[in-house]
Amino acid sequence: MILVNFVQLWAQDYQQDKYLDSFQMLTVAQPDDYEGKVTFTLVSKLADEKSNKAVLYIHGYCDYFFQEEYAEQFTKRGINFYALDLRKYGRSYLPHQVIYNMRSLEEYFPDIDSALEIIKKEGNDKVLLNAHSTGGLISSLYANQRKDSPFFDAIFLNSPFLEMNMSWFKRKAAIPLIAKKGLKKPNKTIKGSSLSFYGESLHKDYRGEWDYDLSVKPIVSPNVTYGFIRALYLGHNEIKNRLHITQPILVMHSDKSIQSKSWREDFYYSDSVLDVGDIEKYSYYLGNQVKTIAIKDGMHDLVLSRTPVRNEVYRNLFDWLDSISF
């Protein structure tokens, strides 16, 4: 674990969060990268009673932390809640940056290192590492490199992005070709998804129930760079070669996926981003203490599903935490 210089780290103190009234945020400067200045943001809300337990939540692609109800499931159960807006996402995005851009998934590891050290320094002895979608891919690779880390004790993955959800030809031919070109031309771009139905199913201004900032979590994904695709490709290959994570892992995903070029009510009750069969299969490539649960009628981000569904997610999660004596 790379030790953090806390004098530099806390050049700024916690401030009122940008989006959520009952949360605080800490902006942390990191060393410059190929685009210049870099920061990450740690958002936090303490448990209702003093606690030495915490969770660190890491969002997915085209995303940031806004799931206030989810956070309160932890704080009311005596677990301090922290969320990490990774560099170039959400609260951490800076005007000179290409939003969400990366060339290696390991670029995020210093952000996670620093966040976990802050959490530890603030008196938390037990920590759950929790991540969604692309955050689940990042966190899996991170945990594999931080075997036997004293900074986290268990892992919960919500619909982790462990394989591309596309045709055999695209997976086996197009993506490897783009990944190869991405080594020399990392800034070349490729069109993002043109489908908006998942975003529409979430946001209150469209067909959903949730309110969030569309400037940093847009309905339609932006273009991505070849370097970004290369990083994902290499990350997925690493998963397929099998990881050896030592901490207990819980993976939850929907019981079904949907692909449709027109709107259907099924978008409310299915994963419309990933193939749940891939999630189920590759979850067992992460380590030897893996439990998977398929959630009936779950959406891609399970904690944004309909109320009865997300209540089932909470029940399963906290039952599992009890079972591992967290």
C-alpha positions as CSV (number, residue, x, y, z in Angstrom):
1,M,0.0,0.0,0.0
2,I,1.4,3.4,-1.0
3,L,1.4,5.7,2.0
4,V,-0.3,9.0,1.5
5,N,1.2,12.3,2.5
6,F,-1.6,13.5,4.7
7,V,-0.2,17.0,5.1
8,Q,-0.7,17.5,1.3
9,L,-3.9,15.4,1.3
10,W,-5.8,17.6,3.6
11,A,-4.8,20.9,2.1
12,Q,-8.6,21.4,2.0
13,D,-11.0,20.4,4.7
14,Y,-14.4,18.7,4.3
15,Q,-17.0,21.0,2.9
16,Q,-20.8,20.8,2.5
17,D,-21.5,18.4,-0.3
18,K,-22.3,19.9,-3.7
19,Y,-25.4,17.8,-4.2
20,L,-26.6,16.2,-0.9
21,D,-27.5,18.3,2.1
22,S,-26.7,15.8,4.8
23,F,-23.3,14.8,3.3
24,Q,-19.8,16.3,3.3
25,M,-17.2,16.2,0.6
26,L,-13.4,16.3,0.5
27,T,-11.6,17.2,-2.7
28,V,-8.1,15.7,-2.8
29,A,-5.4,16.7,-5.3
30,Q,-3.4,13.9,-7.0
31,P,-0.3,14.1,-9.1
32,D,-0.9,15.5,-12.6
33,D,-1.5,13.0,-15.4
34,Y,-1.4,13.3,-19.2
35,E,-4.2,15.8,-19.2
36,G,-2.9,17.9,-16.4
37,K,-4.4,18.6,-12.9
38,V,-6.2,15.6,-11.3
39,T,-8.4,15.4,-8.2
40,F,-10.8,12.9,-6.6
41,T,-13.6,13.6,-4.2
42,L,-14.6,11.7,-1.1
43,V,-18.2,12.1,0.0
44,S,-19.2,11.1,3.5
45,K,-22.0,10.7,6.0
46,L,-21.4,9.3,9.5
47,A,-23.5,6.7,11.1
48,D,-26.3,7.8,13.4
49,E,-24.2,6.5,16.4
50,K,-20.4,6.5,16.7
51,S,-19.0,3.6,14.8
52,N,-15.7,2.1,13.7
53,K,-17.2,0.4,10.7
54,A,-17.4,2.0,7.2
55,V,-18.2,1.3,3.6
56,L,-16.5,2.9,0.6
57,Y,-18.7,3.0,-2.5
58,I,-17.3,3.4,-6.0
59,H,-19.6,4.3,-8.9
60,G,-19.8,3.0,-12.4
61,Y,-19.1,4.5,-15.9
62,C,-20.9,7.7,-16.8
63,D,-21.8,8.0,-13.2
64,Y,-21.2,9.6,-9.8
65,F,-22.5,9.2,-6.3
66,F,-26.0,10.4,-5.7
67,Q,-27.8,7.4,-4.2
68,E,-28.7,9.0,-0.8
69,E,-31.3,6.3,0.1
70,Y,-28.7,3.6,-0.3
71,A,-26.2,5.5,1.9
72,E,-28.8,5.8,4.6
73,Q,-29.2,2.0,4.7
74,F,-25.7,1.9,6.1
75,T,-25.7,4.9,8.4
76,K,-28.9,3.8,10.2
77,R,-27.3,0.4,10.8
78,G,-24.2,1.9,12.4
79,I,-21.9,1.9,9.4
80,N,-20.2,5.1,8.3
81,F,-20.7,5.8,4.6
82,Y,-18.1,7.1,2.2
83,A,-18.4,7.4,-1.6
84,L,-15.5,8.0,-4.0
85,D,-16.1,10.2,-7.1
86,L,-13.1,9.0,-9.2
87,R,-10.9,11.3,-11.2
88,K,-12.7,12.8,-14.2
89,Y,-16.1,11.8,-12.9
90,G,-18.9,13.7,-11.1
91,R,-17.6,16.1,-8.4
92,S,-14.0,15.4,-9.5
93,Y,-14.4,16.4,-13.2
94,L,-12.3,19.4,-14.2
95,P,-12.9,21.6,-17.3
96,H,-9.7,20.8,-19.1
97,Q,-10.3,17.0,-18.8
98,V,-11.9,14.6,-21.3
99,I,-14.8,13.4,-19.1
100,Y,-14.3,9.7,-17.8
101,N,-11.1,9.4,-19.8
102,M,-8.4,6.9,-18.9
103,R,-5.7,4.8,-20.5
104,S,-5.3,2.2,-17.7
105,L,-7.7,1.0,-15.0
106,E,-4.8,1.3,-12.6
107,E,-5.0,5.1,-12.9
108,Y,-7.8,4.8,-10.3
109,F,-5.8,2.8,-7.8
110,P,-4.1,5.8,-6.1
111,D,-7.6,7.4,-5.6
112,I,-8.8,4.2,-3.9
113,D,-5.6,3.9,-1.9
114,S,-5.9,7.5,-0.6
115,A,-9.6,7.2,0.1
116,L,-9.1,4.0,2.1
117,E,-6.3,5.6,4.1
118,I,-8.4,8.6,5.0
119,I,-11.2,6.2,6.1
120,K,-8.8,4.3,8.3
121,K,-7.3,7.5,9.7
122,E,-10.8,8.6,10.7
123,G,-11.1,5.6,13.1
124,N,-12.7,2.9,10.9
125,D,-11.3,-0.6,11.7
126,K,-13.7,-2.6,9.5
127,V,-14.3,-1.5,5.9
128,L,-16.5,-2.9,3.1
129,L,-15.3,-2.1,-0.4
130,N,-18.5,-1.6,-2.5
131,A,-18.6,-0.9,-6.2
132,H,-21.0,-0.8,-9.1
133,S,-20.5,-1.8,-12.8
134,T,-17.2,-0.4,-14.1
135,G,-16.4,0.4,-10.5
136,G,-16.8,-3.3,-9.9
137,L,-14.2,-4.1,-12.5
138,I,-11.8,-1.5,-11.2
139,S,-12.3,-2.6,-7.6
140,S,-11.8,-6.3,-8.5
141,L,-8.5,-5.6,-10.1
142,Y,-7.5,-3.3,-7.3
143,A,-8.3,-5.9,-4.6
144,N,-6.3,-8.5,-6.5
145,Q,-3.3,-6.2,-6.4
146,R,-3.8,-5.4,-2.7
147,K,-4.0,-9.0,-1.4
148,D,-4.4,-9.2,2.4
149,S,-4.7,-5.4,2.6
150,P,-5.5,-4.1,6.1
151,F,-7.6,-1.3,4.7
152,F,-10.7,-3.3,3.6
153,D,-12.2,-6.6,4.9
154,A,-14.9,-7.6,2.4
155,I,-16.2,-6.7,-1.0
156,F,-19.8,-6.1,-2.4
157,L,-20.2,-5.8,-6.1
158,N,-23.4,-4.5,-7.6
159,S,-23.7,-5.7,-11.3
160,P,-19.9,-5.6,-11.9
161,F,-18.7,-5.0,-15.5
162,L,-16.7,-8.2,-16.1
163,E,-17.3,-8.7,-19.8
164,M,-18.4,-6.6,-22.8
165,N,-22.1,-7.0,-23.6
166,M,-21.9,-7.3,-27.4
167,S,-21.8,-9.7,-30.3
168,W,-19.2,-12.4,-30.6
169,F,-17.6,-10.6,-33.6
170,K,-17.3,-7.3,-31.7
171,R,-15.8,-9.0,-28.7
172,K,-13.4,-11.2,-30.5
173,A,-12.5,-8.9,-33.5
174,A,-13.5,-5.3,-33.2
175,I,-12.6,-4.7,-29.6
176,P,-9.1,-6.3,-29.8
177,L,-8.4,-4.3,-32.9
178,I,-9.4,-1.0,-31.2
179,A,-7.4,-2.0,-28.2
180,K,-4.3,-2.6,-30.3
181,K,-4.7,0.8,-32.0
182,G,-5.3,2.4,-28.6
183,L,-1.6,1.8,-27.6
184,K,-0.4,4.3,-30.2
185,K,-3.5,6.4,-30.7
186,P,-5.1,6.6,-27.2
187,N,-6.9,9.9,-27.9
188,K,-8.7,8.7,-31.0
189,T,-12.4,8.5,-30.3
190,I,-15.2,6.1,-31.1
191,K,-18.9,6.8,-30.8
192,G,-20.5,5.9,-27.5
193,S,-23.9,4.2,-27.2
194,S,-26.8,6.0,-28.9
195,L,-29.4,4.2,-26.8
196,S,-30.9,6.3,-24.0
197,F,-33.5,3.9,-22.5
198,Y,-31.5,3.0,-19.4
199,G,-31.0,6.6,-18.6
200,E,-34.6,7.4,-19.3
201,S,-35.7,4.6,-17.0
202,L,-33.8,6.3,-14.1
203,H,-34.2,10.0,-14.3
204,K,-37.3,11.8,-13.1
205,D,-37.4,14.2,-16.1
206,Y,-37.9,11.2,-18.4
207,R,-39.4,7.9,-17.3
208,G,-37.7,7.3,-13.9
209,E,-37.9,8.4,-10.3
210,W,-34.4,9.6,-9.5
211,D,-33.0,13.2,-9.6
212,Y,-29.3,13.6,-10.5
213,D,-27.0,16.0,-12.5
214,L,-27.4,15.1,-16.2
215,S,-24.2,17.1,-17.0
216,V,-22.0,14.4,-15.3
217,K,-24.4,11.5,-15.7
218,P,-26.0,12.1,-19.1
219,I,-28.8,10.1,-20.6
220,V,-26.7,9.1,-23.6
221,S,-23.0,8.1,-23.1
222,P,-20.4,10.3,-24.7
223,N,-17.8,9.2,-27.2
224,V,-14.9,7.3,-25.7
225,T,-11.2,7.1,-26.6
226,Y,-9.3,4.1,-28.0
227,G,-7.2,4.3,-24.8
228,F,-10.3,3.8,-22.7
229,I,-11.4,0.8,-24.7
230,R,-7.9,-0.7,-24.5
231,A,-7.9,-0.3,-20.7
232,L,-11.3,-2.1,-20.4
233,Y,-10.1,-4.9,-22.8
234,L,-7.0,-5.5,-20.8
235,G,-8.9,-5.4,-17.5
236,H,-11.4,-8.0,-18.8
237,N,-8.6,-10.2,-20.0
238,E,-7.1,-10.1,-16.5
239,I,-10.4,-11.2,-15.1
240,K,-10.5,-14.1,-17.5
241,N,-7.1,-15.2,-16.4
242,R,-8.5,-15.5,-12.9
243,L,-7.9,-13.3,-9.9
244,H,-7.0,-14.4,-6.4
245,I,-8.8,-11.9,-4.1
246,T,-8.5,-13.0,-0.5
247,Q,-11.4,-11.2,1.0
248,P,-15.0,-12.5,1.0
249,I,-17.0,-11.2,-2.0
250,L,-20.7,-10.8,-2.5
251,V,-21.9,-10.2,-6.1
252,M,-25.5,-9.3,-6.9
253,H,-27.1,-8.8,-10.3
254,S,-30.5,-8.9,-11.9
255,D,-32.1,-12.2,-12.8
256,K,-32.4,-11.2,-16.4
257,S,-31.1,-8.8,-19.1
258,I,-32.8,-6.9,-21.9
259,Q,-31.8,-5.6,-25.3
260,S,-34.3,-3.6,-27.2
261,K,-34.2,-0.7,-29.7
262,S,-37.6,0.6,-28.6
263,W,-38.9,1.4,-25.2
264,R,-40.5,-1.3,-23.1
265,E,-41.6,-1.5,-19.5
266,D,-39.2,-4.3,-19.1
267,F,-36.4,-1.7,-18.8
268,Y,-37.7,-1.2,-15.2
269,Y,-37.2,-4.9,-14.3
270,S,-34.1,-6.0,-16.1
271,D,-30.4,-5.2,-16.6
272,S,-30.3,-3.2,-19.9
273,V,-26.5,-2.6,-19.8
274,L,-24.8,-6.0,-19.1
275,D,-25.4,-9.7,-19.7
276,V,-26.3,-11.1,-16.3
277,G,-25.0,-14.5,-17.5
278,D,-21.5,-13.0,-17.9
279,I,-21.7,-11.5,-14.5
280,E,-22.6,-14.8,-12.9
281,K,-19.9,-16.7,-14.8
282,Y,-17.0,-14.3,-14.3
283,S,-17.8,-13.6,-10.6
284,Y,-16.3,-16.9,-9.8
285,Y,-13.1,-15.9,-11.5
286,L,-12.5,-13.3,-8.8
287,G,-11.5,-15.4,-5.8
288,N,-12.4,-18.5,-3.7
289,Q,-14.9,-16.8,-1.3
290,V,-17.5,-15.6,-3.8
291,K,-21.3,-15.6,-3.3
292,T,-23.7,-14.6,-6.1
293,I,-27.3,-13.6,-5.8
294,A,-29.7,-13.0,-8.7
295,I,-32.2,-10.3,-7.8
296,K,-35.6,-10.7,-9.3
297,D,-36.6,-7.7,-11.5
298,G,-33.5,-5.8,-10.7
299,M,-32.2,-3.0,-12.9
300,H,-28.6,-2.6,-13.8
301,D,-27.9,-0.5,-10.8
302,L,-29.8,-2.6,-8.3
303,V,-30.2,0.1,-5.7
304,L,-32.1,2.2,-8.3
305,S,-34.6,-0.5,-8.9
306,R,-38.3,-0.3,-7.9
307,T,-38.8,-0.1,-4.1
308,P,-39.6,-3.7,-3.4
309,V,-36.6,-4.8,-5.4
310,R,-34.1,-2.6,-3.8
311,N,-35.5,-3.6,-0.4
312,E,-34.6,-7.1,-1.3
313,V,-31.1,-6.0,-2.2
314,Y,-30.7,-4.3,1.2
315,R,-32.0,-7.4,3.0
316,N,-29.5,-9.7,1.2
317,L,-26.6,-7.4,1.6
318,F,-27.0,-6.9,5.4
319,D,-27.8,-10.6,5.9
320,W,-24.5,-11.4,4.2
321,L,-22.6,-8.8,6.2
322,D,-24.0,-10.4,9.4
323,S,-23.0,-13.9,8.1
324,I,-19.3,-12.8,7.8
325,S,-19.4,-11.0,11.1
326,F,-18.8,-7.6,9.6
